[in-house]
Amino acid sequence: MKALVAVKRVVDANVKVRVKPDNSGVDLTNVKMSINPFCEIAVEEAVRLKEKGTVSEIVVVSIGPKEAQEQIRSSMALGADRGILVEADDSQLGALEVAKILKGVVEAEQPQLILLGKQAIDDDSNQVGQMLGALLGAGQGTFASEVKVDGDKVQVTREIDGGLQTVELALPAIITTDLRLNEPRYAALPNIMKARKKPLDVKSPADFGVNPSTKLKTVKVEAPAERKAGVQVKSVDELVEKLKNEAKVI
């Protein structure tokens, strides 16, 4: 069984994001970039399935600038076998354009399992997996907290508002990974060295019949409001009284 895992290059989750002075976007100057955390969970799940003997090959694909090769190599160090970079300008990519390119990659690679992070921490759109499922006409299990492959079926336990829901999908299927699915491993130094020699193909959106030209436009980017200092109170009664007074004012 072949697994295709999509990963996105984002600002490292531990970095404090800075907005450009003209509010046109996020300042990426000298900023550490990493694999989107949810995508890293998808890679880890594919590697675990390979270790169980369920998956025989893991292909990692990323869509973005040339520098995204770094995140593909990181995925290879975690256990992926080969990579594909679809080199494109980030400013021309919306969720629909990414889904269309991934559709082309899926049709070319013919994987039985397609894994994605449920969302990226930069735009938080949570759309690509669902759009890809619609474009391919394939079953999808979103917000996965548990994945069990059995023959030509896969059971996905989903995290929903009311608790957990388990769905069974026929392969090929699309799974978007949630936070509690697993805890990604750290890449060992020997594996990092081996990843440098693994095959990585560079493609363009045109190779998959896609013209990346998003209809979305960023109007303005603003940093969140500064959190106000907490209120000091000497007792619970004083806190209750203060809240009552604030409620009267509202």
N, C-alpha and C positions, 0 to 999 in steps of 0.2 A: 504494500500500500504506500502510495506517495502522499506526503503532506506538504501543502504550500502554506507558508506563514508570511503574512505581510507585516512589516515593521516600519515605524515612522521615526525620523530624526527630529527630536525636540530639545528644547532647553532642559538641561539636567534639573530633576525635581528638587535638588537641594540648593539651587541657585536662586537668589532674589532677583526677580524680573524687574528690569528698568524700562520705562517708556521713553521713547525718543522725545526730545524737546518740542518738536512740532506736532506731537500726538498722532503721527502717521503710522506708528507701529511699535514693535518691541525692539529695543536696542540689543543687537546680537554681537556687538564688538567685543572680542576677547571673552566670549561667554562659552562655558563648557556645554557641549551638546552630548546627548545620550540617546539610547533607545527609549521610546515611550514606555513607561512602566507596565502598562497593560499589554503592550506588544511583547515585552520581555516575558510576561506570564504565558503568552501564547507560544513563544519559542520553547520555554521550559516544558509545557505540556506536550508539545510535539516530541521533544527529546525523551521524556518519560515514556511515551507510547512506543518510541523506537527501542528503548531499553527493555520494554516488555515483549518486543518482537512483533508488535502490531503494525508498526510503521517501518518500512524498509529504507525510505529516502526522505530527507527533509530539504525542501527548497525554500530559501528566504528571498522575498522580493521587497524592494523599497522604491518609492517613487519620490524623486526630489533632486537636489543638486548633487554634483559630483562628490562632494564631501560625505554624502550618505553611505559611501562605500565603507566608511569607518564603522557604521552601525551594522552593516551586513557582515563585516569581518568579526565584529563582536558576537553576532549571532552564531557564526561558524565556530567560534571558540567555545560557545556553549554546547555545540553538538550538531549544528546544521551541516549538511553535506556540500551544498553549493548555493550560489547567490545570483540574483538578477537585480541590476539597478536600471530602472527606467528613468533616464536623466531628463529632468524637466524643471522649469522655472516655478518655484513655489507660488509666486504671485498669480500664476495662471491656473492653479489647481484648487478646485473646490471639491466637496465630497463626491459630487456626481462624476466629475472628471476622473477622480481617483478610482471610483467604482468601475467606470468604463474601461480604464486601463487594466485594472485587475481582472476584469472579465476576459480581456484579450489574453492575458497571461494564463488564466485558468484554461482557456480553450487550447492554448499552445502546449501547456504542460500536462493537462488531463489528470490533476490530482484527485484522489478520492476524499480528502479531508482538507478544508480550507479554514485556517485559524487566523483570527485577527483580535487585536485588543478591542474591548467594547467601545473605547473612545480614546482620543488623544488628549493629553493634559494641556496642550496649547489652545486648541479651539473648542474642546469639549463638545463636539457636535454629535457624536454617537449616531452617525448616519451611514457610514461606508458599508458596514456589514449588511445592513438591511437593504441598501440600494443594490449591492452586489447580488444578494439573494433574489431580488426582483428581476434584475437583468438576466440572470442565469436560469431563473425558474427553478431554483434549487431550494431544498428545505434548509431552515436556519434555526439554530438554538442560540439565542442571545443571552448575555449576562450569565455565562456558565460558571457554576461553582463545583461541578463534578462532570467528568466525561468518561463514558464506558463504551468502548467499541466491541461489538459482537458480530462477527461475520460481515455482512453487508448492511448492518444497522449500527446506529450509534445512539446511545441514551445520554441526554443532556439534562442535568439538574440546573434549573434556572432560578436566579434570585429575583423575586417579584415583590411587590408591595405587601401582598398578603402572606408572604413566607417563601416557600419553595414549590416549584412546579417541575415535574419530570416529563420530558417529551422524547419520543423515539423518532428518529429520522432515517430515511433511506440514504445510503451513500450514492453519489457525492453530496456532501452537506457542508454548510458554513456554520462555524461556531465563533462567537465573540466571547472573549474571556473576561471574567470578573476578578475582583481582588482576592477572593478567598479560594480560588481554584488551586493555587499552589504558591510556594515561595521559591522564586528563581535562585539558582545556584550561582556561585562565583566561578568565573573561568580560571582554570589552572594555567600556570605559565606555559607548560608544554603544549596545551591546547591552543593557546594564543599564538604560539609559534607555528603550529600546524595549520592554523586558519589562514595564514598568509599564503599558503600554497594551494588552498582549495580554489576550484574554478569560480570565477565571477564574470558573468556576461553583462555587458552594457548595451542597453537598448534605448530606443526613443519612443515617445507616444505614437509617432507615425507608423512604427513597426506593428502596432496593434490597431491601426486604423482610427486613431483618436487624435483630434485636434484640440489640445488643451487650451481652452479659452473660457474661463469661468464668467458667469454673469453676476457673481457676487462682488461687491466693492466695499472695502473697509473705509468707513466714513471718518471714524475717530477712535483712538485708543486712549483710555484714561486709566491711571492707577486707582485702585480702590481707596475709599476714604480712610484716613488714619483712624485707628481704633481709639475711642476716648478712654481716659483713665477711669479705673473702677472707683466706686463710691465706698468710702470707709464708714462702717457703722459699728457701734459698740455692743449692740444686742440685736436679737431677732425682732423684738418688739419695735425697736427703732427703724429697722429695715421695712417692716410691714407698714408702719406709719408713713414712711417716706414714699413707698409705692402707692399708698392710698392717695396721698397728696398729688403725686404725679398723675394719677389716673383722673383726678378731679380736674386738673389743668387741661388734659387732653379732651 
